[in-house]
Amino acid sequence: MLDNSRSREKLAEEVLALRERLAQLEALAAEQASQMQLIERLCRPIDLLEALRNLYSHDHIGAICESQQEWRRNIVAFIAGGIRRGEKCINIGDLDSAYRLRRYLYEDGIDVPAAENRGQLSALCGVEAACKGTLSSDDIVALLEKESKNALAEGYPAIRISTQMSSTLCRHPGFGKAADHEERLNKHIVTQYPCITLCQYDRQELTPEIVRAIVTTHPFLVRKNRLHRNFYFQEPPLSPYEPGMEVQQWLHNIDRESRIEEAIRRLAYHDPLTGLPNRLLFTEYLNRALELAHYYHRTIALLLIDLDRLKAINDTLGHKMGDQVLKCVAIRLKSILRENDLVGRFGGDEFLLLLAEITPEAVLTVAKRIQGAFERPFIIDSHELKLTASIGVALFPEHGRDAETLLMNADMAMYHVKDEGGNGYRVLPGQERL
């Protein structure tokens, strides 16, 4: 009886341990899924125009325009998107900018007279008065506050406000400092009402004062056709003792988000060990190559390379040594390919090669060259390691017209080589073998 009791206790402990381990695995899987969703979101190409059309209440965007074309692209996407979503749209500027905006919106398919007649689109052309000193920044903010209250009373879901800061307002001394205006706009309008603002600046007219206004009041920034999250919105690292350096320092540092996104994108699309394109990115390139080959009636080749003795190296010298071998193989494969060819890591001990615009005869030459590259031993940490490779070859269009079929046929051909002892290549069963 005592033995049975102990057995039950031991079994209960094992069951409890298994449940805890299962819970840990489930938590780990949930965390990995969350990370992958983040990677997919950040790696998704950003459509700037779509982003400017579909903003949300209390978004405050600062845009640095390199040219008149950028100003036009940004403001048309911003205002037209608001009109199509049934939002109240207000443009602050001079008469010339108001006229140009009407023309650009009309070219974009917006019925401007109808939008103006129903009060959805209006222009606040107070810059001339500001130049004469009869209209201050407080006056413009007061007018915007009045317009916002009226828009809410009329049932508009949000109010869009566009301002051509440096091209109009900042040029007039009667208007006041840009930083003061931005502070008032952010404090009294953006945070108090369901407003969405776009303040555009001319790249050629940036000053330390304007830069300070941008980084302290805009959580989002548009520059070089990209939408950035402003890392310095809370605490901009601008030194008051070196005003001449502020502009260049800020313009350099706002690219930080682009570098972070690029690093995450590289993790998602490249093999972290070898730096080669992974299966996902390689398949994208393969699909593009197939489209071009189909259109121009060209032949492309897909080679699947499997290392024959890597498992033995891992078992005898450790996986760290196996990783070093994979890195060396990647370097050696890249060194023997043409400029337009692509090598990627398929996973484990397998590599993929994409040979574009090539003849079947040249494919066999490349396969022999790859085998020749493996004839030389790999010297790693005083170890002389000899490897061979089994290579499966599939050609477009003979062996498949899509990526999945080509991969399947190349894999089938490679396993035929494996079945015959490895260290060779085969195009398809019954074809040439070395």
KAUR-V671634 format. One record per pair of residues at least 24 apart in sequence whose ideal C-beta (glycine too) atoms are under 6 Angstrom apart, sorted by the first residue. I is the first residue (numbers start at 1). J is the second residue. Records with the same first field share a line. If there is no record, write none. Layout:
I->J + J
//
This chain:
39->264 + 268
42->261 + 264
43->265 + 268
46->227
48->225 + 227
49->77
51->227
52->77 + 78
53->77 + 81
55->196
57->158 + 194
58->190
59->196
60->190 + 197 + 218
61->198 + 220
62->199 + 214 + 218 + 221
63->200 + 222
64->201 + 203 + 223
65->200
66->203
71->200
72->104
75->162
76->104 + 108
78->162 + 198
80->105 + 108 + 110
82->160
83->110 + 115
87->156 + 158 + 160
88->151 + 156 + 159
89->121 + 160
90->122 + 124 + 147 + 161
91->123 + 162
92->124 + 163
93->164 + 168
94->127 + 168
95->125
97->164
98->123 + 125
127->168
130->172 + 174 + 175
131->172 + 174
133->174
137->176 + 180 + 181 + 184
141->184 + 188
144->189
148->193
158->194 + 196
159->195
160->196
161->195 + 197
162->198
163->199
164->200
165->199 + 201
166->201 + 202 + 205
167->202
178->210 + 213
179->209 + 212 + 213
182->213 + 217
186->217
206->247
208->243 + 246
211->246 + 247 + 250
212->238
221->254
228->254 + 257
229->257
231->256
271->345
273->323 + 326
274->326 + 327 + 330 + 345
276->330 + 344 + 345
277->344
279->346
282->344 + 352
283->403
285->342
286->354 + 403
287->403
289->356
293->396
298->357
300->356 + 396
301->355 + 358 + 363 + 395
302->394 + 406 + 410
303->353 + 391 + 393
304->352 + 392 + 410 + 411 + 414
305->351 + 389 + 391
306->350 + 390 + 414
307->349 + 387 + 389
308->388 + 390 + 422
309->387
310->349
324->380
328->378
332->373
336->369 + 373
367->391 + 425
388->422 + 423
390->414 + 417 + 418 + 422
391->425
393->427
//
